[in-house]
Amino acid sequence: MSTARNKWLDAAEVTFQKYGYQKTSLEAVAQQAQKAKGAIYYHFGSKERLFEELVLKDLEKVKRTLEEVFLMEKADAKERIRFYMLARMKAFYDSPHYRETLRPEFYEHHRFMDAQKEALAQWEIGQILSLLERGVLAGDLELPGELRVYAEVLVMLLQGLEADFFLKGNYDRLEPHFDNLIAIITRGISPCPPN
């Protein structure tokens, strides 16, 4: 990536974090970058495309974080699911541009991130499905029925929590309780103790 393009992304990152998507203008980004506004169009074409680049950077960081969890060797499947849920919540909490896409005023008028969000969700489902399959084979998990459904529901559940956690300020308040909440969710997938 060119140095000029990186300078624009750095300036956009600061500006979008400060003002949010709706209130950020390309003029403000140009002022932050100390460059002429016209150069933004050369590198990105539009405000949407510039913001999309920042969200994609956030999503790549999230994916790298989650890959580390899925590649863990020493933890059993249930522990990896726990680590995944904790890491996912923290990674998205640390992704300010992604969080901006959760706002109703953004989501209702700008659908350009839908494909990227769906691609990440499908990747997560595939990773969780693989983890569940290995967990069932190892005897770590007891899950009757179609494992893909469990993976899809887990991702939907976590996506459903995003707006409350990140937009309503509940993340900091609930974060100390995540382990207990996750224990409730994962208890149902544990093998039953022998009688």
C-alpha positions as CSV (number, residue, x, y, z in Angstrom):
1,M,0.0,0.0,0.0
2,S,1.4,3.4,-0.9
3,T,2.5,5.9,1.7
4,A,0.0,8.5,0.5
5,R,-2.8,6.0,0.8
6,N,-1.7,5.0,4.3
7,K,-1.6,8.7,5.3
8,W,-5.2,9.1,4.1
9,L,-6.2,6.0,6.1
10,D,-4.5,7.3,9.2
11,A,-6.2,10.7,8.9
12,A,-9.5,9.1,8.2
13,E,-9.2,6.8,11.2
14,V,-8.7,9.8,13.5
15,T,-11.4,11.8,11.9
16,F,-14.1,9.0,11.8
17,Q,-13.3,8.1,15.4
18,K,-13.7,11.7,16.5
19,Y,-16.9,12.5,14.6
20,G,-18.5,9.2,13.5
21,Y,-19.5,8.4,10.0
22,Q,-22.4,10.7,9.6
23,K,-20.6,13.9,10.9
24,T,-17.3,13.2,9.1
25,S,-16.7,15.1,5.9
26,L,-14.0,14.5,3.4
27,E,-12.9,18.1,4.0
28,A,-12.3,17.2,7.7
29,V,-10.3,14.1,6.6
30,A,-8.2,16.2,4.1
31,Q,-7.6,18.8,6.9
32,Q,-6.4,16.0,9.2
33,A,-4.1,14.6,6.5
34,Q,-2.9,18.1,5.5
35,K,-3.7,17.3,1.9
36,A,-6.0,18.5,-0.8
37,K,-9.5,17.0,-0.7
38,G,-9.3,16.0,-4.4
39,A,-6.6,13.4,-3.7
40,I,-9.1,11.4,-1.6
41,Y,-11.1,10.7,-4.7
42,Y,-8.0,9.5,-6.5
43,H,-7.2,6.9,-3.8
44,F,-10.7,5.9,-2.6
45,G,-13.4,7.4,-4.9
46,S,-15.9,8.3,-2.1
47,K,-16.4,8.7,1.6
48,E,-18.1,5.3,1.7
49,R,-15.2,3.5,0.1
50,L,-12.7,5.3,2.5
51,F,-14.8,4.2,5.5
52,E,-15.2,0.7,4.1
53,E,-11.4,0.4,4.0
54,L,-11.3,1.2,7.7
55,V,-14.0,-1.3,8.6
56,L,-12.1,-3.9,6.5
57,K,-9.0,-3.2,8.6
58,D,-11.1,-3.7,11.7
59,L,-12.5,-7.0,10.4
60,E,-9.1,-8.3,9.4
61,K,-7.8,-7.6,13.0
62,V,-10.9,-9.4,14.4
63,K,-10.3,-12.4,12.1
64,R,-6.6,-12.7,13.1
65,T,-7.6,-12.6,16.7
66,L,-10.1,-15.3,16.3
67,E,-7.8,-17.4,14.1
68,E,-5.4,-17.6,17.1
69,V,-8.2,-19.0,19.3
70,F,-9.3,-21.6,16.7
71,L,-5.7,-22.8,16.3
72,M,-5.2,-23.3,20.0
73,E,-4.0,-26.9,20.7
74,K,-4.0,-27.2,24.4
75,A,-7.6,-26.4,25.2
76,D,-10.5,-28.7,24.7
77,A,-13.4,-27.7,22.4
78,K,-15.5,-26.3,25.2
79,E,-12.7,-24.1,26.4
80,R,-11.9,-22.9,22.9
81,I,-15.6,-21.9,22.4
82,R,-15.3,-20.0,25.7
83,F,-12.1,-18.3,24.5
84,Y,-13.6,-17.6,21.1
85,M,-16.6,-15.9,22.7
86,L,-14.5,-13.8,25.0
87,A,-12.0,-12.9,22.2
88,R,-14.8,-12.0,19.8
89,M,-16.5,-9.6,22.1
90,K,-13.2,-7.9,23.0
91,A,-12.0,-7.8,19.4
92,F,-15.2,-6.1,18.2
93,Y,-15.1,-3.8,21.2
94,D,-11.7,-2.7,20.0
95,S,-13.0,-2.1,16.4
96,P,-14.5,1.4,16.4
97,H,-15.3,1.6,12.7
98,Y,-17.1,-1.8,12.8
99,R,-19.1,-0.6,15.8
100,E,-20.2,2.5,13.8
101,T,-21.8,0.2,11.2
102,L,-24.1,-1.2,13.9
103,R,-25.8,2.2,14.5
104,P,-29.3,2.3,13.1
105,E,-28.7,5.5,11.2
106,F,-25.8,3.9,9.5
107,Y,-27.3,0.5,8.9
108,E,-30.6,1.9,7.5
109,H,-28.9,4.1,4.9
110,H,-25.6,2.4,4.0
111,R,-25.5,-1.3,3.0
112,F,-22.1,-1.4,1.5
113,M,-20.6,-3.4,4.4
114,D,-23.2,-6.2,4.2
115,A,-21.2,-8.5,2.0
116,Q,-18.1,-8.2,4.2
117,K,-20.0,-8.8,7.4
118,E,-21.7,-11.9,5.8
119,A,-18.3,-13.2,4.7
120,L,-16.9,-12.9,8.2
121,A,-20.0,-14.6,9.6
122,Q,-19.7,-17.5,7.2
123,W,-16.0,-17.8,8.0
124,E,-16.8,-17.9,11.8
125,I,-19.5,-20.5,11.2
126,G,-17.1,-22.7,9.3
127,Q,-14.4,-22.4,12.0
128,I,-16.9,-23.1,14.8
129,L,-18.3,-26.1,12.9
130,S,-14.9,-27.6,12.6
131,L,-14.3,-27.0,16.3
132,L,-17.6,-28.7,17.2
133,E,-16.9,-31.7,14.9
134,R,-13.5,-32.2,16.6
135,G,-15.0,-31.7,20.0
136,V,-17.7,-34.3,19.4
137,L,-15.1,-36.8,18.0
138,A,-12.9,-36.3,21.1
139,G,-15.8,-36.7,23.5
140,D,-15.5,-33.1,24.8
141,L,-19.0,-32.1,23.5
142,E,-22.3,-33.8,23.3
143,L,-24.5,-32.3,20.6
144,P,-27.3,-34.2,19.0
145,G,-28.5,-33.2,15.5
146,E,-26.8,-31.1,12.9
147,L,-23.7,-29.4,14.1
148,R,-23.8,-26.6,11.5
149,V,-27.1,-25.4,13.1
150,Y,-25.3,-25.0,16.5
151,A,-22.5,-23.0,14.8
152,E,-25.0,-20.7,13.0
153,V,-27.0,-20.1,16.1
154,L,-23.9,-19.3,18.2
155,V,-22.8,-16.7,15.6
156,M,-26.3,-15.2,15.4
157,L,-26.5,-15.0,19.2
158,L,-23.2,-13.1,19.4
159,Q,-24.2,-10.8,16.5
160,G,-27.5,-10.1,18.3
161,L,-25.6,-9.0,21.4
162,E,-23.4,-6.5,19.5
163,A,-25.7,-3.5,19.5
164,D,-26.5,-3.8,23.2
165,F,-22.9,-4.4,24.2
166,F,-21.2,-1.8,22.0
167,L,-23.7,1.0,21.3
168,K,-25.6,1.1,24.6
169,G,-22.5,1.1,26.7
170,N,-23.1,-2.3,28.3
171,Y,-19.8,-3.9,27.4
172,D,-17.8,-2.3,30.3
173,R,-20.6,-3.0,32.8
174,L,-21.1,-6.7,31.7
175,E,-17.5,-7.6,30.9
176,P,-16.7,-8.8,34.4
177,H,-19.7,-11.2,34.1
178,F,-18.8,-12.7,30.7
179,D,-17.3,-15.9,32.1
180,N,-20.5,-16.7,34.0
181,L,-22.7,-15.8,31.0
182,I,-20.6,-18.0,28.7
183,A,-20.8,-20.9,31.2
184,I,-24.6,-20.8,30.9
185,I,-24.3,-20.9,27.2
186,T,-21.7,-23.7,27.0
187,R,-23.1,-25.8,29.8
188,G,-25.6,-27.3,27.4
189,I,-22.9,-28.7,25.1
190,S,-21.0,-30.5,27.7
191,P,-21.2,-34.3,27.9
192,C,-23.4,-35.6,30.6
193,P,-21.4,-37.1,33.5
194,P,-21.8,-40.9,33.8
195,N,-24.4,-42.2,36.3
